[in-house]
């Protein structure tokens, strides 16, 4: 018994994958921006490195 195949528009599939890739790039960039902001805030905070050591 042969498996039925569906017609596939390769261009549409590639366009969808490109959109997913672009979204992942935006997510990674946003995560890195958040990390950078948190690190900068920690460096600005007085005594932040001493917290929890007392």
Secondary structure, DSSP 8 states (H G I E B T S, - for coil): ---------HHHHHHHHHHHHHHHHHHHHHHHHHHHHHHHHHHHSTTGGGTT--
